[in-house]
Amino acid sequence: MCKVLLEWEYVDDAKLYHAYRNVISDTSSAIKIGESVTNSFWDNNANRNYFYWVIAANEYTSSDYPQNLIVGSPEICSYNTSTPEIIFDHEGGSYSFNVTPSFNSPECSWRISSSDDWINNISPLFGTGEQTITFTIAPNNIPLTGTIDIDGDNSFCNSTHSSVQVINNRFIISGNVMYFNSDTPIEGVKLTLEGDLNPQDVYTDENGAYAFPPSPNGNYHVTPSYTAPIPEMVITPFDASLIFRNIKNIISFDNYQQLAADIDDDGDADIIDVVLILGYSLGQTDRFKRNTWLFAPITKNYSLDQDTSEHYKGIVLGDTSGNWNPQGEIDTSVITDPAFIIELPDITDVSTNDQIQIPISITPTTGADIYSYYAVITYNPEMLTCTAVTKEMNDWIGPSVNTNPAGKIRIAALGLFPLDIDGVLLQLHFTIIGESNDSSPLTFETFLFNEGTPSVTTKDGSVSIVEKNRYILDLDIIGNGQVLVNDTFETLPWKGVFTENETIQLEATPLESFYQWMGDITNNHNSISIVMNRNKQIKAVFNRFDFILKKGWNLVSLPVIPVDNQLSSIFPDADIAYEFQQGGYRMVDRLIPGKGYWVKIPTDKTYPIGGLPFNSFITEYHTGWNLIGVTDQVSTPEDHSLTDITAIYEYCEGAYDIPYQFEPGKGYWLKKQ
């Protein structure tokens, strides 16, 4: 039979309680089943569910049936143990656990048993209430797994089965995870144990240590993983410079650095990895295409038969220098070091739409181990637009530049050999888009040599718009050719408007030859720079003639209309020059086109001259002998037999001769009747 326990609240002045039951909820046919002087009663013959009532009584009276009935069901006697599992080592020994029944009464008794003959001396084997069970295991050297069973003794109709597992083949896998370059502990790394058991995860503590719960004999593997974000400035252009120098065999990587350098996971550290790190450093991408955290070994296999310790090295992909630390972002603040100064200027003489270059100047770096630099410069995007960043050095990679978002410029560069420069490191190119009186700071948000060593002092700059005067450049040519204005061919004649003090580059491109610039500038170099500080008129003279003169006397005339007709400008070292007028010679210091002159030269020499074309002229000749000039074109003398011209002679190598053609640059004797 099963048992039902009835319990109720005490009633004042009650001396006795009568218990009744019925198979239906009806007090008129209820049967009295017993009495109790306490507030509980066991129905020991409950073979099913019943309705119960309890009536309180004393020597004078008894209560009525209560309004609230009790529905009673047979109790279940269960047995709880203090542990579900006992693990022991191969040396054996004494072990124990507690049994706690659900009812601490004689009716809820239990018995202990085991079918494993290596579990000995179980005591006690029977009992009631909570008790401690002890047993012994002899020394052994084989894997053992057994069970101690706890059951009811059949005095209760309903009871549950409990057991304690006794196992001896469990071992511990433990170790630590440290950063590869510094042996700094890495907290929070997940290590996953897989194999003969269901997967288990543990995490490293603040010391980088981990330990799995004891595991039975079997085959397992452990794999570390980590998803912590990478602080800014852990992966830098300096890491790319290390890869570049490793590629060129200037330095050698260890196995950990090789893993860190292989960004594209092709098994090798190459120039592609350099480019990927530069892109990451500049914010052009915020992640690589493989896991950011790597571990060595990647995984570890075990045939577990003893406690095992295994250590792992953590590696941030791209961090070939190993500068990661668990505190977070690397300190990139500028540390004062007078040895190195990076400076931006204050610029005030600019106007809207100007194209300007701003130098980043640097003190000498000779002798410093600088293999990379990284800069972040901010400016006002409502006043400036960055169009380019150019370098002064040609033997470094870069600069690589990211100008997004507007208002911030990220710059990175690296080299095989240390930076050796004094003067201008970079040129920032901007277009001015602001209005008059606008200004923009130029601020170094960050500047790093390598990864912060050596440190630098930075000096910020600014750009301010000041309304400036504007001037007109009036440009034309003489002769056949073209002119480049700031690298652009313009259709001539041409006029352009420029701001005050703006520098203009002019380059003459002749079809045959170039003589000089004339007007507000006189210069015979093809390429010139002019500063627009007033309105200017300039012509490029392409009409050039070369006098090839002999030592001594030469009979010449001007084939062009020169810019300057002084003898000293045309023939600077001439001893003297004469014209012939009205039957006599007269010394001259200026030469006029259309007239002939005797010029004495101290040595054989070529004299270039340029000017306006001289292709025709009208003059009056005097009776008798005249020294005449000719135009810039070769021509044949006309038949003068029917005119009043009686003779024409040229002078060549000390003798006179009758000319068959007029040649530019020569003078001639002409006799009029």
C-alpha positions as CSV (number, residue, x, y, z in Angstrom):
1,M,0.0,0.0,0.0
2,C,1.0,3.6,-0.5
3,K,1.1,6.4,2.1
4,V,-0.4,9.9,2.1
5,L,0.8,12.5,4.6
6,L,-1.8,15.0,5.9
7,E,-0.7,18.2,7.5
8,W,-2.8,21.2,8.8
9,E,-2.6,24.3,11.0
10,Y,-3.1,23.9,14.8
11,V,-6.6,24.8,16.2
12,D,-6.8,26.7,19.5
13,D,-8.0,24.5,22.4
14,A,-8.0,21.4,20.3
15,K,-6.8,18.3,22.1
16,L,-7.4,15.8,19.3
17,Y,-7.9,15.7,15.5
18,H,-10.1,13.2,13.6
19,A,-9.2,12.3,10.0
20,Y,-11.8,11.4,7.5
21,R,-11.7,10.4,3.8
22,N,-13.9,9.6,0.9
23,V,-13.6,8.7,-2.8
24,I,-15.9,11.6,-3.6
25,S,-16.2,15.1,-2.3
26,D,-19.1,14.2,0.2
27,T,-18.7,14.5,4.0
28,S,-22.0,12.7,4.7
29,S,-20.4,9.4,3.5
30,A,-16.9,10.1,4.7
31,I,-15.2,7.4,6.7
32,K,-13.0,8.1,9.8
33,I,-9.5,6.7,9.2
34,G,-7.8,7.7,12.4
35,E,-6.8,10.3,15.1
36,S,-3.8,12.4,15.8
37,V,-2.8,14.6,18.7
38,T,-0.4,16.5,16.4
39,N,-1.0,18.5,13.2
40,S,-0.2,15.6,10.9
41,F,-1.4,12.1,10.1
42,W,-0.1,9.4,7.8
43,D,-2.7,7.4,5.8
44,N,-0.9,4.1,5.4
45,N,-3.5,2.4,3.3
46,A,-3.9,4.9,0.4
47,N,-4.1,2.8,-2.7
48,R,-5.6,5.7,-4.7
49,N,-6.3,9.4,-4.5
50,Y,-8.8,10.4,-1.8
51,F,-10.7,13.5,-0.5
52,Y,-9.7,14.2,3.2
53,W,-11.2,16.2,6.0
54,V,-9.8,16.9,9.5
55,I,-12.1,17.8,12.5
56,A,-10.7,19.4,15.7
57,A,-12.1,18.2,19.0
58,N,-11.6,18.4,22.8
59,E,-13.5,17.0,25.8
60,Y,-16.4,19.4,25.3
61,T,-17.0,19.6,21.6
62,S,-15.8,19.1,18.1
63,S,-15.7,21.3,15.0
64,D,-17.8,21.0,11.9
65,Y,-16.4,19.7,8.7
66,P,-14.1,22.3,7.2
67,Q,-15.2,24.1,4.0
68,N,-11.8,23.5,2.4
69,L,-11.1,19.8,1.7
70,I,-7.7,18.2,1.1
71,V,-7.1,16.2,-2.0
72,G,-4.4,13.6,-1.1
73,S,-2.1,11.8,-3.4
74,P,0.5,9.1,-2.4
75,E,3.8,10.7,-1.6
76,I,7.0,10.0,-3.7
77,C,10.1,9.3,-1.7
78,S,13.2,10.6,-3.6
79,Y,16.9,10.5,-2.7
80,N,19.2,13.4,-3.3
81,T,23.0,13.0,-3.3
82,S,25.6,15.7,-2.5
83,T,27.4,15.1,-5.8
84,P,26.5,13.3,-9.0
85,E,30.1,12.3,-9.7
86,I,33.2,11.3,-7.7
87,I,36.5,11.4,-9.5
88,F,39.5,9.5,-8.1
89,D,43.1,8.9,-9.1
90,H,44.9,5.7,-9.7
91,E,46.1,5.5,-6.1
92,G,42.6,4.8,-4.8
93,G,41.5,5.8,-1.3
94,S,38.4,6.5,0.8
95,Y,35.6,8.6,-0.6
96,S,32.2,9.8,0.6
97,F,28.9,11.5,-0.3
98,N,25.7,12.4,1.4
99,V,22.2,11.0,0.9
100,T,19.2,13.2,1.7
101,P,15.7,11.7,1.3
102,S,12.8,13.9,0.5
103,F,11.1,12.9,3.8
104,N,13.0,12.7,7.0
105,S,10.9,9.9,8.5
106,P,11.1,6.2,9.0
107,E,8.7,5.6,6.2
108,C,11.2,7.1,3.6
109,S,14.1,4.7,4.1
110,W,16.8,3.8,1.5
111,R,19.3,1.1,0.6
112,I,22.8,1.4,-1.1
113,S,24.2,-1.0,-3.7
114,S,26.8,-1.3,-6.5
115,S,27.4,-3.9,-9.1
116,D,31.1,-2.9,-9.5
117,D,33.3,-5.2,-7.5
118,W,36.1,-2.6,-7.3
119,I,33.9,-0.3,-5.2
120,N,34.3,-1.7,-1.7
121,N,33.3,-1.2,2.0
122,I,30.1,0.7,1.3
123,S,28.7,1.9,4.6
124,P,25.9,2.1,5.6
125,L,24.0,-0.1,3.2
126,F,20.6,0.9,4.7
127,G,19.1,3.9,6.5
128,T,16.6,6.6,6.9
129,G,17.0,10.4,6.9
130,E,20.2,12.2,5.8
131,Q,23.4,10.3,6.2
132,T,27.0,10.1,4.9
133,I,27.9,7.1,2.7
134,T,31.6,6.0,2.7
135,F,33.4,3.6,0.4
136,T,36.9,2.6,-0.6
137,I,38.7,2.0,-3.9
138,A,41.9,-0.1,-4.2
139,P,44.9,1.2,-6.1
140,N,44.6,0.6,-9.9
141,N,46.2,1.5,-13.2
142,I,43.3,0.9,-15.6
143,P,40.4,3.2,-16.6
144,L,37.4,2.6,-14.4
145,T,33.9,4.0,-14.4
146,G,31.2,2.7,-11.9
147,T,28.0,3.5,-10.2
148,I,26.6,3.5,-6.6
149,D,22.8,3.2,-6.7
150,I,20.4,4.6,-4.1
151,D,16.9,3.1,-4.0
152,G,13.9,2.9,-1.7
153,D,13.5,-0.2,0.6
154,N,9.9,-0.9,-0.7
155,S,8.3,0.5,2.5
156,F,7.0,3.3,0.4
157,C,4.9,2.5,-2.6
158,N,6.5,5.4,-4.7
159,S,10.2,6.1,-4.7
160,T,12.8,7.3,-7.2
161,H,16.2,5.9,-8.1
162,S,19.4,7.9,-7.7
163,S,23.0,7.2,-8.4
164,V,26.6,8.5,-8.0
165,Q,29.1,8.0,-10.8
166,V,32.6,6.9,-9.7
167,I,35.2,7.7,-12.3
168,N,39.0,7.5,-12.3
169,N,40.1,8.3,-16.0
170,R,39.9,12.1,-15.9
171,F,42.9,14.5,-16.7
172,I,43.4,18.2,-16.9
173,I,44.5,20.2,-20.0
174,S,45.8,23.7,-19.0
175,G,48.3,26.3,-20.1
176,N,48.4,30.0,-21.0
177,V,48.1,32.4,-24.0
178,M,50.7,35.2,-24.4
179,Y,51.4,37.8,-27.0
180,F,54.2,36.6,-29.4
181,N,56.6,39.5,-29.1
182,S,56.3,40.5,-25.4
183,D,54.9,37.5,-23.6
184,T,52.1,39.8,-22.4
185,P,49.1,37.8,-21.1
186,I,46.0,37.9,-23.3
187,E,42.8,37.8,-21.2
188,G,39.5,36.5,-22.6
189,V,40.9,34.1,-25.3
190,K,38.4,31.3,-25.9
191,L,39.8,27.8,-26.0
192,T,37.5,25.1,-27.3
193,L,38.0,21.4,-26.4
194,E,36.5,18.9,-28.9
195,G,36.8,15.2,-29.3
196,D,35.4,12.2,-27.3
197,L,33.3,14.6,-25.2
198,N,30.8,17.3,-26.1
199,P,32.7,20.6,-27.0
200,Q,33.8,22.6,-24.0
201,D,34.8,26.3,-23.8
202,V,37.0,28.0,-21.3
203,Y,38.5,31.5,-21.3
204,T,41.9,32.8,-20.2
205,D,42.1,34.9,-17.0
206,E,44.0,38.1,-16.4
207,N,47.2,36.1,-16.3
208,G,46.5,34.5,-19.7
209,A,45.9,31.1,-18.0
210,Y,43.3,28.5,-18.8
211,A,42.3,25.1,-17.5
212,F,39.6,22.7,-18.8
213,P,37.6,20.5,-16.3
214,P,39.1,17.0,-16.0
215,S,38.3,14.9,-19.0
216,P,38.4,11.1,-19.5
217,N,40.9,9.3,-21.5
218,G,40.4,9.8,-25.3
219,N,41.4,11.8,-28.3
220,Y,40.9,15.6,-28.2
221,H,42.0,18.8,-29.9
222,V,42.1,22.3,-28.5
223,T,41.6,25.4,-30.6
224,P,42.1,29.0,-29.4
225,S,40.1,32.0,-30.8
226,Y,39.7,35.6,-30.0
227,T,37.4,38.4,-31.3
228,A,38.6,41.4,-29.4
229,P,38.9,44.6,-31.5
230,I,42.3,45.9,-32.5
231,P,43.1,49.3,-31.1
232,E,44.1,52.1,-33.5
233,M,47.8,52.4,-34.3
234,V,48.6,48.7,-33.6
235,I,48.8,48.0,-37.4
236,T,50.9,50.9,-38.9
237,P,53.0,51.8,-41.9
238,F,56.0,50.8,-39.8
239,D,54.7,47.2,-40.0
240,A,54.6,47.5,-43.7
241,S,58.1,48.8,-43.8
242,L,59.3,45.8,-41.8
243,I,57.7,43.5,-44.4
244,F,59.3,45.5,-47.2
245,R,62.7,45.2,-45.7
246,N,62.1,41.5,-45.0
247,I,61.3,41.0,-48.7
248,K,64.6,42.7,-49.7
249,N,66.5,40.5,-47.1
250,I,67.6,43.5,-45.1
251,I,66.0,42.0,-42.0
252,S,64.7,38.5,-41.3
253,F,61.3,37.6,-39.7
254,D,60.8,34.9,-37.2
255,N,57.9,32.4,-37.7
256,Y,55.5,34.6,-35.7
257,Q,56.3,37.7,-37.8
258,Q,55.8,35.6,-41.0
259,L,52.3,34.7,-39.8
260,A,51.5,38.4,-38.9
261,A,52.8,39.6,-42.3
262,D,50.8,37.2,-44.5
263,I,47.7,39.4,-44.8
264,D,46.3,37.8,-48.0
265,D,46.9,34.2,-46.6
266,D,49.0,33.1,-49.6
267,G,51.7,31.6,-47.5
268,D,54.2,34.4,-48.1
269,A,55.0,37.9,-47.1
270,D,55.1,40.0,-50.3
271,I,54.5,43.5,-51.7
272,I,50.7,42.8,-51.8
273,D,50.8,42.5,-48.0
274,V,52.6,45.9,-47.8
275,V,49.9,47.5,-49.9
276,L,47.1,45.9,-47.8
277,I,48.6,47.2,-44.5
278,L,49.0,50.7,-45.9
279,G,45.4,50.7,-46.9
280,Y,44.3,49.5,-43.5
281,S,46.5,52.2,-41.8
282,L,45.0,54.9,-43.9
283,G,41.4,53.9,-43.1
284,Q,40.7,52.7,-46.6
285,T,39.5,49.5,-45.2
286,D,38.5,48.6,-41.6
287,R,39.3,44.9,-41.7
288,F,41.3,42.2,-43.6
289,K,39.7,39.2,-45.3
290,R,40.8,36.8,-42.7
291,N,40.6,36.6,-38.9
292,T,42.4,39.5,-37.2
293,W,43.7,37.3,-34.4
294,L,46.0,34.3,-35.2
295,F,47.5,31.7,-32.8
296,A,50.4,29.4,-32.8
297,P,49.9,26.6,-32.8
298,I,46.5,26.9,-34.6
299,T,45.2,23.8,-32.8
300,K,46.7,21.1,-30.6
301,N,45.8,17.3,-30.7
302,Y,45.9,15.1,-27.6
303,S,45.7,11.4,-26.8
304,L,44.8,12.2,-23.2
305,D,46.4,9.9,-20.6
306,Q,47.8,12.4,-18.2
307,D,47.5,16.0,-17.2
308,T,48.9,18.2,-20.0
309,S,50.1,21.8,-20.2
310,E,50.1,23.6,-23.6
311,H,51.0,27.3,-24.3
312,Y,49.9,29.4,-27.2
313,K,51.2,32.6,-28.8
314,G,48.7,35.2,-29.9
315,I,49.4,37.3,-33.0
316,V,47.5,40.3,-34.4
317,L,47.4,40.0,-38.2
318,G,49.5,42.8,-39.6
319,D,51.4,43.6,-36.3
320,T,54.8,42.5,-37.5
321,S,56.4,44.8,-34.9
322,G,54.5,43.2,-32.0
323,N,53.5,46.5,-30.4
324,W,50.0,45.3,-29.3
325,N,49.2,45.7,-25.6
326,P,46.1,44.8,-23.5
327,Q,45.6,48.3,-22.3
328,G,44.0,49.4,-25.6
329,E,44.9,52.1,-28.0
330,I,48.6,52.9,-28.5
331,D,49.5,56.3,-27.2
332,T,50.0,58.6,-30.3
333,S,50.2,61.9,-28.5
334,V,53.1,64.1,-29.6
335,I,56.1,64.0,-27.2
336,T,58.3,67.0,-27.3
337,D,61.7,66.2,-28.7
338,P,63.6,69.3,-30.0
339,A,65.7,67.1,-32.3
340,F,62.8,66.6,-34.7
341,I,60.4,69.3,-35.7
342,I,57.6,68.9,-38.2
343,E,56.0,72.2,-39.2
344,L,53.2,73.6,-41.3
345,P,53.3,77.3,-42.2
346,D,50.9,80.2,-41.8
347,I,49.7,81.4,-45.2
348,T,47.8,84.6,-45.7
349,D,48.3,85.8,-49.3
350,V,45.7,83.6,-51.0
351,S,42.4,84.3,-52.7
352,T,39.3,82.3,-53.7
353,N,40.0,79.7,-56.5
354,D,43.7,79.9,-55.9
355,Q,45.7,76.6,-56.4
356,I,48.2,76.5,-53.6
357,Q,51.0,74.2,-52.3
358,I,51.7,74.1,-48.6
359,P,55.1,72.6,-47.6
360,I,55.5,70.3,-44.6
361,S,59.0,71.1,-43.5
362,I,61.2,69.0,-41.3
363,T,64.5,69.4,-39.5
364,P,67.4,67.1,-40.6
365,T,66.8,63.4,-40.0
366,T,70.3,62.1,-40.9
367,G,71.4,59.3,-38.6
368,A,67.9,58.5,-37.2
369,D,66.5,55.0,-37.7
370,I,63.3,56.3,-39.3
371,Y,61.7,53.8,-41.7
372,S,58.1,55.1,-41.9
373,Y,56.0,58.0,-41.1
374,Y,52.2,58.4,-40.5
375,A,50.4,61.7,-40.4
376,V,46.9,62.9,-39.9
377,I,46.2,66.5,-40.7
378,T,42.9,68.3,-40.3
379,Y,41.6,71.4,-42.0
380,N,38.4,73.3,-42.7
381,P,36.7,71.6,-45.7
382,E,34.4,74.6,-46.2
383,M,37.5,76.7,-47.1
384,L,39.9,74.2,-48.6
385,T,39.8,71.2,-50.9
386,C,42.8,68.9,-50.9
387,T,43.7,67.9,-54.4
388,A,47.0,66.1,-54.0
389,V,49.9,65.3,-51.7
390,T,53.4,65.0,-53.3
391,K,56.7,64.1,-51.9
392,E,60.2,65.5,-52.1
393,M,62.0,62.1,-51.7
394,N,62.1,59.6,-54.6
395,D,63.5,56.5,-52.9
396,W,60.6,55.8,-50.5
397,I,57.2,54.2,-51.2
398,G,54.4,56.7,-51.0
399,P,53.1,58.9,-49.9
400,S,49.9,56.9,-49.8
401,V,47.0,59.2,-49.1
402,N,43.4,59.1,-48.0
403,T,41.6,62.4,-48.3
404,N,38.2,61.1,-47.1
405,P,36.3,62.3,-45.3
406,A,36.8,65.9,-46.4
407,G,38.7,67.9,-43.8
408,K,41.1,65.1,-42.9
409,I,44.2,63.9,-44.7
410,R,45.9,60.6,-43.8
411,I,49.4,60.1,-45.1
412,A,51.7,57.2,-44.9
413,A,55.2,56.4,-46.4
414,L,57.9,53.9,-45.9
415,G,61.4,53.1,-47.1
416,L,64.0,50.4,-47.3
417,F,66.6,52.7,-45.7
418,P,66.4,55.4,-43.1
419,L,64.8,58.8,-43.9
420,D,67.5,61.3,-44.8
421,I,66.0,64.7,-45.5
422,D,66.4,68.3,-44.5
423,G,63.8,70.8,-45.7
424,V,60.5,69.9,-47.2
425,L,59.1,66.4,-46.5
426,L,55.8,66.8,-48.4
427,Q,53.7,69.3,-50.4
428,L,50.0,69.6,-49.7
429,H,48.0,70.8,-52.7
430,F,44.8,72.7,-52.0
431,T,42.2,74.7,-54.0
432,I,40.8,77.7,-52.1
433,I,37.0,77.5,-52.0
434,G,36.3,79.9,-49.1
435,E,35.4,83.6,-49.2
436,S,37.4,86.7,-48.2
437,N,38.4,86.7,-44.6
438,D,37.8,83.0,-44.1
439,S,40.6,81.0,-42.4
440,S,41.4,77.4,-41.8
441,P,43.7,75.9,-39.2
442,L,46.1,73.2,-40.4
443,T,46.4,70.9,-37.5
444,F,48.6,67.8,-36.9
445,E,46.1,65.3,-35.3
446,T,48.9,62.7,-35.4
447,F,52.4,62.5,-36.6
448,L,54.5,59.4,-36.0
449,F,58.0,58.3,-37.0
450,N,57.9,54.5,-37.0
451,E,55.5,53.7,-34.2
452,G,56.3,56.7,-32.0
453,T,60.1,56.5,-31.8
454,P,61.9,58.8,-32.3
455,S,59.3,61.3,-31.1
456,V,58.7,64.7,-32.7
457,T,57.5,68.2,-32.0
458,T,54.8,69.4,-34.4
459,K,53.9,73.0,-35.2
460,D,50.5,73.7,-36.7
461,G,49.8,76.2,-39.4
462,S,46.9,78.0,-41.0
463,V,45.5,79.4,-44.3
464,S,43.8,82.8,-44.4
465,I,42.0,84.4,-47.4
466,V,43.0,88.0,-48.1
467,E,41.3,89.8,-50.9
468,K,44.1,90.7,-53.4
469,N,44.4,92.9,-56.5
470,R,44.0,91.4,-59.9
471,Y,46.3,92.2,-62.9
472,I,46.1,91.5,-66.7
473,L,48.8,89.7,-68.6
474,D,48.7,90.7,-72.3
475,L,50.6,88.1,-74.3
476,D,51.6,88.0,-78.0
477,I,54.3,86.7,-80.3
478,I,56.5,88.0,-83.1
479,G,57.4,85.3,-85.6
480,N,56.3,81.7,-85.8
481,G,55.8,79.8,-82.5
482,Q,53.5,79.2,-79.6
483,V,53.6,80.0,-75.9
484,L,52.7,77.7,-72.9
485,V,51.0,79.5,-70.1
486,N,51.2,77.4,-66.9
487,D,51.6,74.3,-69.1
488,T,48.7,75.2,-71.4
489,F,48.9,76.4,-75.0
490,E,46.9,79.6,-75.4
491,T,45.6,81.1,-78.7
492,L,47.6,84.3,-79.3
493,P,47.2,87.1,-78.8
494,W,45.9,86.3,-75.4
495,K,44.9,88.0,-72.1
496,G,44.6,86.5,-68.7
497,V,43.6,87.8,-65.3
498,F,45.7,86.8,-62.2
499,T,45.8,87.7,-58.6
500,E,48.4,89.9,-57.1
501,N,51.8,88.2,-56.6
502,E,50.7,85.1,-58.5
503,T,53.6,83.4,-60.3
504,I,53.0,82.5,-64.0
505,Q,55.2,80.1,-65.9
506,L,55.7,81.0,-69.6
507,E,57.5,78.7,-72.1
508,A,58.2,79.7,-75.7
509,T,57.9,76.9,-78.3
510,P,59.3,78.0,-81.6
511,L,58.8,76.4,-85.0
512,E,62.4,77.2,-85.9
513,S,64.2,79.4,-83.3
514,F,63.5,81.6,-80.3
515,Y,65.2,84.9,-79.8
516,Q,63.9,86.6,-76.7
517,W,61.0,87.9,-74.6
518,M,60.3,91.6,-75.0
519,G,58.0,94.1,-73.4
520,D,57.7,94.2,-69.6
521,I,60.3,91.6,-69.4
522,T,63.5,91.1,-71.4
523,N,65.0,87.6,-71.4
524,N,66.3,85.2,-73.9
525,H,65.5,81.9,-72.0
526,N,62.6,79.9,-73.5
527,S,61.1,79.3,-70.0
528,I,60.6,82.1,-67.6
529,S,58.5,82.9,-64.5
530,I,56.9,86.2,-63.9
531,V,55.2,87.6,-60.8
532,M,52.0,89.5,-61.5
533,N,52.4,92.6,-59.4
534,R,51.0,94.9,-62.1
535,N,49.5,94.8,-65.6
536,K,52.0,93.4,-68.0
537,Q,52.5,93.2,-71.8
538,I,54.9,90.6,-73.0
539,K,55.9,89.3,-76.5
540,A,57.8,86.2,-77.5
541,V,60.1,87.0,-80.3
542,F,60.7,84.1,-82.6
543,N,62.1,86.2,-85.5
544,R,65.8,85.6,-85.1
545,F,68.8,86.2,-87.4
546,D,72.4,85.3,-86.8
547,F,75.1,87.6,-88.1
548,I,78.2,85.6,-89.0
549,L,81.0,88.2,-89.0
550,K,84.7,88.1,-89.7
551,K,87.4,89.9,-87.8
552,G,87.9,93.4,-89.1
553,W,85.5,95.4,-91.3
554,N,82.0,94.0,-92.3
555,L,79.4,95.6,-94.4
556,V,76.0,94.9,-92.7
557,S,72.4,96.0,-92.4
558,L,69.6,95.0,-90.0
559,P,67.2,92.3,-91.3
560,V,64.7,92.9,-88.4
561,I,63.4,95.8,-86.4
562,P,65.2,95.2,-83.1
563,V,63.9,95.8,-79.6
564,D,67.0,97.8,-78.9
565,N,68.9,99.3,-81.9
566,Q,72.0,100.4,-80.0
567,L,75.2,99.3,-81.5
568,S,76.3,98.0,-78.1
569,S,73.2,95.8,-77.8
570,I,73.4,94.3,-81.3
571,F,77.3,93.9,-81.5
572,P,78.4,94.3,-77.9
573,D,82.1,94.1,-78.6
574,A,82.2,96.0,-81.9
575,D,85.1,98.5,-82.1
576,I,83.2,101.1,-84.2
577,A,80.5,101.5,-86.8
578,Y,80.1,104.0,-89.7
579,E,77.4,105.1,-92.0
580,F,77.9,106.9,-95.3
581,Q,76.1,110.2,-95.8
582,Q,76.4,112.8,-98.6
583,G,79.8,111.6,-99.6
584,G,81.4,111.0,-96.2
585,Y,81.6,108.6,-93.3
586,R,80.0,109.4,-89.9
587,M,80.4,107.3,-86.8
588,V,77.1,105.9,-85.3
589,D,76.0,104.3,-82.1
590,R,72.5,103.2,-83.4
591,L,71.6,101.1,-86.4
592,I,68.5,101.7,-88.5
593,P,66.9,99.0,-90.8
594,G,67.2,99.9,-94.5
595,K,70.6,101.4,-94.2
596,G,74.1,99.9,-94.6
597,Y,76.9,100.2,-92.1
598,W,80.6,99.4,-91.8
599,V,81.2,97.6,-88.5
600,K,84.6,96.6,-87.2
601,I,84.7,93.4,-85.2
602,P,87.7,92.3,-83.1
603,T,87.4,88.6,-83.9
604,D,85.3,86.1,-85.9
605,K,82.0,85.8,-84.2
606,T,78.3,85.0,-84.6
607,Y,75.8,87.6,-83.3
608,P,72.1,86.7,-82.9
609,I,69.5,89.3,-83.2
610,G,65.7,89.3,-83.1
611,G,62.8,91.7,-83.6
612,L,59.9,92.6,-85.7
613,P,59.8,91.4,-89.3
614,F,61.4,93.8,-91.8
615,N,60.1,92.8,-95.2
616,S,59.8,96.1,-97.0
617,F,60.8,99.8,-96.9
618,I,60.9,102.9,-99.0
619,T,63.9,105.3,-99.0
620,E,65.4,108.0,-101.1
621,Y,68.9,107.7,-102.5
622,H,71.3,110.6,-103.0
623,T,73.2,111.2,-106.2
624,G,76.5,109.3,-106.0
625,W,77.4,106.5,-103.7
626,N,74.9,105.2,-101.0
627,L,75.4,102.5,-98.3
628,I,72.0,100.7,-98.3
629,G,70.4,97.9,-96.4
630,V,68.0,95.1,-97.5
631,T,64.9,93.3,-96.0
632,D,64.7,90.0,-94.2
633,Q,64.0,88.2,-97.4
634,V,66.5,87.0,-100.0
635,S,65.8,88.8,-103.3
636,T,67.3,89.3,-106.8
637,P,68.4,92.8,-107.8
638,E,66.2,94.2,-110.5
639,D,67.6,95.2,-113.9
640,H,68.6,98.8,-113.3
641,S,70.0,99.4,-116.8
642,L,67.0,101.6,-117.6
643,T,67.1,103.5,-114.2
644,D,69.4,106.1,-112.8
645,I,71.2,103.4,-110.7
646,T,74.5,102.8,-112.3
647,A,76.2,100.3,-110.0
648,I,75.6,97.9,-107.0
649,Y,78.4,96.2,-105.1
650,E,78.8,93.9,-102.1
651,Y,81.8,93.5,-99.9
652,C,83.1,90.0,-99.2
653,E,86.4,89.0,-97.7
654,G,88.2,92.2,-98.4
655,A,87.0,92.7,-102.0
656,Y,84.1,94.1,-103.9
657,D,81.9,92.1,-106.2
658,I,78.7,92.5,-108.1
659,P,75.9,90.7,-106.2
660,Y,73.5,88.3,-107.9
661,Q,71.1,88.4,-105.0
662,F,70.4,90.5,-101.9
663,E,71.0,88.6,-98.7
664,P,69.5,89.6,-95.3
665,G,72.0,91.0,-92.9
666,K,74.4,92.4,-95.6
667,G,75.0,96.0,-96.7
668,Y,75.5,97.1,-100.2
669,W,77.0,100.0,-102.2
670,L,74.6,101.6,-104.6
671,K,75.5,104.4,-107.0
672,K,72.9,106.8,-108.3
673,Q,73.4,108.9,-111.5
